[in-house]
């Protein structure tokens, strides 16, 4: 019985962690992220060159291998030359992560 309960708790947690809405995430992404990451998440080479950095493609194995928590941290705290997006609500961040995950499925 305890094993079933633990299984339910962990499976429910997985559903909650993936609760973001990719469609809403895309809206936020296009407003706040596409200027550097491009509309398709592949990164804009000219922006990367200007900032003297690289912008990893969001559909790449490298980015998709990051945990949801790592993606959330990168969004809210920034990473490298990417600025922190402190104005995003927790729901917006969840939606952005769901959208980033949806890019891997294309």
Residue pairs with C-beta under 8 A, 6 or more apart in sequence:
17 68
18 68
18 98
18 101
19 94
19 98
20 91
20 94
20 95
20 96
20 97
20 98
20 99
21 94
21 95
21 98
22 95
22 98
22 99
22 101
22 102
23 99
24 92
24 95
25 92
25 94
25 95
25 96
25 97
25 98
25 99
25 100
25 102
26 99
26 102
28 88
28 92
28 95
28 96
28 99
29 37
29 41
29 96
29 99
29 100
30 39
32 85
32 88
33 96
35 44
35 47
36 43
36 44
36 47
36 48
36 55
36 82
37 43
37 44
37 55
37 58
38 44
40 103
41 57
41 58
41 59
41 100
41 103
42 57
42 58
42 59
43 54
43 55
43 56
43 57
43 58
44 55
47 55
48 54
48 55
51 81
53 80
53 81
56 62
56 63
57 63
58 100
58 103
59 103
59 104
59 106
63 71
63 100
64 101
64 104
66 74
68 97
68 101
71 96
71 97
71 100
72 93
72 94
72 97
73 79
74 82
75 85
75 88
75 93
75 96
75 97
76 84
76 85
76 86
76 88
76 93
77 84
78 84
78 85
85 93
88 96
